[in-house]
Amino acid sequence: MKGDYVSLRRMKDGDFELLADWIGGRVGTYGAGSPHFIRPEDLSRGADTFLMVVRNDGERIGVVSWRQLQYVGSYELGVAIGDESAWTDGYGVEAVLLLLQYIFHARNAHRVEMKAGLFNRQPMRMVTQGVMVLEGILRDYYFLDGEYHDAVVFSLLRDDYYELVRTLQLQPDTIPQAEKREAFKVFQEYLASRPEDHLSTLLNRATGPER
């Protein structure tokens, strides 16, 4: 999946080591309220599925993740830009939009949610810019720098996402609609040229006579 500035790709050798380093530093503090010192192999075996965020010059700058919640079609998403110099360049927002495209448009999601501490300004921008819908506040959810901080929960339902696609004029289709229509037309013309009993003939060949 490729955007204007970043692409998402599967994790490769060495990616989980880099992710563990990010989570053990300031990225972990912003995302979870404190650094998490975790082994790379534990990340690869956990409930979360990760995709590497790669800038279009080939530099690995972060990850996105998802995990299925209690019900099929319901997911919790995450994003972490590990390169601090890229925190204000819009890469995280585009990475989330690419992940939303995959989750809704390829995995048939119904609902996705994200959580973030009120000390984390980048996710707050996503909420205030209308990319996702604010659902509520979790009081004293994080403990950071000797005090408690609230968290916010924001989400998108399937209809919300496709309204976002229309509003931002996103192009989520992997295969262009014109190609799909052309493929259907070619097959439709083929069927029209076949004998009326063509499908019955195929069925009889597959099943054979009753014995």
C-alpha positions, 0 to 999 in steps of 0.5 A: 500500500503506497501513499504520496509520502509513505508506504506500508509493507510487511515486517522483515528481518530486523524490523522487530528489533527496530520496533523494540528500540522505538517502544523502549524510548520516547515513542513508547512514552508518547504511545503508552505513557511509559517506555516498554522494554520488550523483546523483539520476539515477543512483539512478533508473537503478540496479538497485534499485527504490525506493518512497517511504515516506510518513507518513499525514499526507503527509510523505515520511520514507524509502524502501524498495527491492528488487533481484532477485538471481541467481535469479528469486524471490530479492531483496535489500531495503533501508529508509532512514528519512530523517527522523531524528526518526522513527527510533524511531517504528516507521515503518521496521518497518511499511514493511518489513512492507508491502514484504514483503507486496508482494514475497511476496504480489504478486511471488511471491518465494521468498527475501528478504534484508537486510544491516545493520552491527552499529552500526545499532540499528534493524535489530538490533531487527527481528532480535531481535524476530523479524521476520526470521531471522538467517542469519550474520555478515559479519566486518569488512564495514564500515569506519566511524570508523577501525575495522572493523565486522561486518555481519549477514545476515537473511532470510525464506523464503516459508514464514517470511513466511506464518508471520509473517503468522499470528503477527502476524495480518497481513492481506496480501490486497489483495482480501478472501477474502470478495469472491473467494469471492463472485466465484467463486460468481457465476461458478459459478452462471452456468456452472450455468445455461448449456447443457452445450455452452456452452464447446464452442459458444464454442470453435467460434465462435472457431476456425470450421469447418475449411477 
